[in-house]
Amino acid sequence: MNTQIYQVDAFNSEPFKGNPAAVCLLTEKKSENWMQQIAMEMNLSETAFLLPERKGYRLRWFTPLVEVNLCGHATLASAFVLFHQKLAKPGSTVHFYTRSGEVTASDQDGWITLDFPAFYEQVYPKAQKIAEILHIKPLAVMQSGENVIVEMASAEEVCRLNPDFERLKLLTMQGLIVTARSTQPEFDFISRYFAPWIGINEDPVTGSAHACLGPYWQKRLGKSKLRAYQASQRGGVLKVEVKGKRVLISGQAVMIFSGELLA
């Protein structure tokens, strides 16, 4: 049987915005090499692979270069495919078994909510090096999970940042999150996400980064429910709710195409 594949734009309700992800619905186990080759062929920031397991699905995510431990937009895209194709009942909760433990997705009123682990900030020892490489004067530089958060003084500074990716790769991390309070009243904060270490210079919308940003901005803004905008060229909208050791990340999605893999 040929493998069904879908492309979904996640974290936006309009096509050609948000973050595109490929979703492969597997009927049997595939080798890591095969999955990596498919991800290279799709050449998107993430390709998700779903295989039925227990009461849900084994979920793995690959960039064109490597497998990653956690990915938000490809999880949202995966859940959207399952609901859209009626492989999951409307209003139900889908269980995914991943490298980062069990995560879930549920849908309500056109939004899909992901239940992710929360990542809280720690001291980052190379803050001065980050400032030198980016030519910035950050308000804060903190470690959060596998990522580093850089808080800027204004949303404008976030939007005009143009990193030197070759110099940035001299540091070791999975991704760099640059963020600031939003000047738009409908959003609490904005961000951009850079990950040249895993083959993604700038990710359009990064759900997993908001598992770091949610706790970060909860502490600074004094509220647990937040609205966020990722200010990439494509742009994306997220709702974030911090619940102790978990973060609920909600977004919308739209199907772009579906087909079959013949290889």
C-alpha positions as CSV (number, residue, x, y, z in Angstrom):
1,M,0.0,0.0,0.0
2,N,1.3,3.4,-0.9
3,T,1.9,5.9,1.9
4,Q,-0.6,8.8,2.1
5,I,1.0,12.2,2.4
6,Y,-0.4,15.7,3.1
7,Q,0.9,19.2,3.2
8,V,-0.7,21.5,5.8
9,D,-0.1,25.1,6.6
10,A,-0.2,25.3,10.4
11,F,-0.8,28.2,12.8
12,N,-2.9,30.2,10.3
13,S,-6.4,29.9,8.8
14,E,-5.3,31.1,5.4
15,P,-3.3,29.1,2.8
16,F,0.3,30.0,2.1
17,K,0.7,31.5,5.5
18,G,1.8,30.0,8.8
19,N,4.2,27.1,8.7
20,P,4.0,24.3,6.1
21,A,4.5,20.7,7.3
22,A,4.3,17.4,5.5
23,V,2.4,14.6,7.3
24,C,2.9,10.9,6.3
25,L,0.3,8.4,7.5
26,L,2.3,5.1,7.8
27,T,0.7,1.6,7.8
28,E,4.0,-0.1,8.7
29,K,7.3,0.7,10.3
30,K,9.8,2.5,8.1
31,S,13.5,2.9,8.6
32,E,15.0,6.2,9.9
33,N,17.0,6.5,6.7
34,W,13.7,6.3,4.6
35,M,12.0,8.9,6.8
36,Q,15.0,11.2,6.6
37,Q,15.1,10.9,2.8
38,I,11.4,11.7,2.5
39,A,12.0,14.8,4.7
40,M,14.9,15.8,2.5
41,E,12.6,15.3,-0.6
42,M,9.8,17.5,0.9
43,N,12.4,20.1,1.9
44,L,10.1,21.7,4.5
45,S,11.2,22.7,8.0
46,E,9.4,19.5,9.3
47,T,7.9,16.3,8.0
48,A,5.9,14.2,10.5
49,F,5.5,10.5,10.4
50,L,2.5,8.8,12.1
51,L,2.1,5.1,12.8
52,P,-0.9,3.7,14.8
53,E,0.2,2.6,18.3
54,R,-1.8,1.7,21.4
55,K,-4.7,4.2,21.6
56,G,-3.0,6.8,19.4
57,Y,0.0,7.2,17.1
58,R,3.7,7.0,17.3
59,L,4.9,10.5,16.0
60,R,8.3,11.4,14.8
61,W,9.5,14.6,13.2
62,F,12.4,15.2,10.7
63,T,13.9,18.3,9.3
64,P,15.7,18.0,6.0
65,L,18.9,17.3,8.1
66,V,18.0,15.6,11.4
67,E,15.3,14.0,13.6
68,V,14.1,16.4,16.4
69,N,12.7,15.7,19.8
70,L,9.7,18.1,19.7
71,C,7.9,20.0,17.0
72,G,4.7,22.0,17.5
73,H,3.6,22.9,14.0
74,A,4.0,19.4,12.6
75,T,2.1,18.0,15.5
76,L,-0.7,20.5,14.9
77,A,-0.6,19.5,11.2
78,S,-0.7,15.8,12.1
79,A,-3.8,16.3,14.3
80,F,-5.4,18.5,11.6
81,V,-5.0,15.6,9.1
82,L,-6.5,13.1,11.5
83,F,-9.5,15.3,12.2
84,H,-9.9,16.4,8.5
85,Q,-9.7,12.8,7.2
86,K,-12.1,11.6,9.9
87,L,-9.5,9.3,11.4
88,A,-10.2,11.0,14.7
89,K,-13.7,12.0,16.0
90,P,-14.5,15.7,16.1
91,G,-14.1,17.0,19.7
92,S,-12.0,14.0,20.7
93,T,-8.4,14.0,22.0
94,V,-5.6,12.4,20.0
95,H,-2.7,10.8,21.8
96,F,0.8,11.0,20.3
97,Y,3.8,9.0,21.6
98,T,7.0,10.9,21.0
99,R,10.7,11.3,22.0
100,S,9.5,13.9,24.4
101,G,6.9,11.7,26.0
102,E,3.1,11.6,25.4
103,V,1.5,14.8,23.9
104,T,-2.1,15.2,23.0
105,A,-4.2,17.3,20.6
106,S,-7.8,18.2,20.8
107,D,-10.0,20.3,18.5
108,Q,-12.7,22.8,19.3
109,D,-14.4,25.6,17.3
110,G,-11.8,25.4,14.5
111,W,-8.8,25.5,16.8
112,I,-6.5,22.6,17.7
113,T,-4.9,22.6,21.1
114,L,-1.6,20.8,21.8
115,D,-0.7,19.8,25.3
116,F,3.1,20.1,25.6
117,P,5.7,20.0,28.3
118,A,6.6,23.4,29.7
119,F,10.2,24.6,29.7
120,Y,11.3,27.2,32.3
121,E,14.3,29.5,31.9
122,Q,17.7,29.1,33.4
123,V,20.9,31.1,33.2
124,Y,22.7,31.0,29.9
125,P,26.4,31.3,30.3
126,K,27.2,32.8,26.9
127,A,24.9,35.7,26.9
128,Q,27.6,38.2,26.0
129,K,28.7,36.1,23.0
130,I,25.1,36.1,21.7
131,A,25.0,39.9,22.0
132,E,28.3,40.2,20.1
133,I,27.2,37.8,17.3
134,L,23.8,39.5,16.8
135,H,25.1,43.0,17.3
136,I,22.4,43.7,19.9
137,K,21.8,44.9,23.4
138,P,19.3,42.4,24.8
139,L,17.2,42.9,27.9
140,A,17.7,39.2,28.8
141,V,19.4,36.0,27.5
142,M,18.1,32.8,29.0
143,Q,18.4,29.1,28.4
144,S,15.0,27.3,28.0
145,G,15.1,23.6,27.3
146,E,17.2,23.1,24.1
147,N,16.6,26.7,23.1
148,V,18.0,30.1,24.0
149,I,15.6,33.0,24.5
150,V,16.7,36.6,23.7
151,E,14.4,39.3,24.9
152,M,14.7,42.6,23.0
153,A,13.5,46.1,24.1
154,S,11.0,46.4,21.3
155,A,9.0,44.5,18.7
156,E,10.6,46.6,16.0
157,E,14.1,45.3,17.0
158,V,12.8,41.7,16.7
159,C,11.4,42.3,13.2
160,R,14.5,44.0,11.8
161,L,17.0,41.5,13.2
162,N,19.2,39.9,10.4
163,P,21.4,37.2,12.0
164,D,24.7,36.1,10.5
165,F,23.9,32.4,10.5
166,E,27.4,31.1,9.9
167,R,28.7,33.0,13.0
168,L,25.6,31.9,15.0
169,K,26.4,28.3,14.3
170,L,29.6,28.7,16.3
171,L,27.4,28.4,19.4
172,T,25.7,25.2,20.4
173,M,21.9,25.0,20.8
174,Q,18.9,23.7,18.9
175,G,17.2,27.1,18.3
176,L,17.4,30.8,19.1
177,I,14.2,32.5,20.1
178,V,14.1,36.3,19.8
179,T,11.1,37.9,21.4
180,A,9.6,41.2,22.7
181,R,6.4,42.6,24.1
182,S,3.9,43.3,21.3
183,T,2.9,46.8,20.3
184,Q,-0.3,45.4,18.8
185,P,-3.1,45.2,21.4
186,E,-4.4,41.8,20.1
187,F,-1.1,40.1,21.0
188,D,0.9,39.9,24.2
189,F,4.3,39.2,22.7
190,I,6.0,38.5,19.3
191,S,8.9,36.3,18.4
192,R,11.1,34.9,15.7
193,Y,12.9,31.5,15.7
194,F,16.3,30.7,14.1
195,A,17.7,27.2,13.9
196,P,20.6,26.9,11.5
197,W,22.0,24.0,13.6
198,I,19.2,21.8,12.3
199,G,19.0,23.2,8.8
200,I,16.4,25.9,9.3
201,N,17.7,29.4,9.2
202,E,14.3,30.9,10.2
203,D,11.3,28.8,11.0
204,P,8.0,30.5,9.9
205,V,6.0,29.5,13.1
206,T,7.4,27.4,15.9
207,G,4.9,25.7,18.2
208,S,7.5,24.1,20.4
209,A,9.2,27.5,21.0
210,H,6.0,28.6,22.7
211,A,6.5,25.9,25.3
212,C,9.4,28.0,26.3
213,L,7.9,31.4,25.6
214,G,4.7,30.7,27.5
215,P,6.4,30.3,30.9
216,Y,8.8,33.1,30.1
217,W,6.1,35.7,29.4
218,Q,3.8,34.4,32.1
219,K,6.5,35.4,34.6
220,R,6.9,38.9,33.1
221,L,3.3,39.7,32.3
222,G,1.7,38.1,35.3
223,K,-0.9,36.1,33.3
224,S,-1.3,32.5,32.2
225,K,-3.4,33.0,29.1
226,L,-1.5,34.7,26.3
227,R,-1.8,35.5,22.6
228,A,1.3,35.4,20.4
229,Y,2.4,36.3,16.9
230,Q,5.5,34.8,15.2
231,A,6.8,37.6,13.0
232,S,8.3,35.7,10.1
233,Q,7.6,36.5,6.5
234,R,4.6,34.1,6.5
235,G,3.5,34.9,10.0
236,G,1.5,32.9,12.5
237,V,-1.0,33.3,15.4
238,L,-1.0,31.2,18.6
239,K,-2.9,31.0,21.8
240,V,-0.8,29.9,24.8
241,E,-1.9,28.8,28.2
242,V,0.6,27.9,31.0
243,K,-0.6,25.2,33.4
244,G,2.3,24.3,35.7
245,K,4.5,21.7,34.0
246,R,2.4,21.8,30.8
247,V,1.7,24.4,28.2
248,L,-1.4,24.4,26.0
249,I,-0.6,25.8,22.5
250,S,-3.6,26.4,20.1
251,G,-3.6,27.2,16.5
252,Q,-5.6,26.8,13.2
253,A,-4.5,25.0,10.0
254,V,-5.4,24.6,6.4
255,M,-4.9,21.7,4.0
256,I,-2.8,22.5,0.9
257,F,-2.6,19.2,-0.9
258,S,-2.8,15.4,-0.4
259,G,-1.3,12.5,-2.4
260,E,0.6,9.2,-2.3
261,L,4.2,8.4,-2.0
262,L,5.3,5.9,-4.6
263,A,8.8,5.4,-3.4
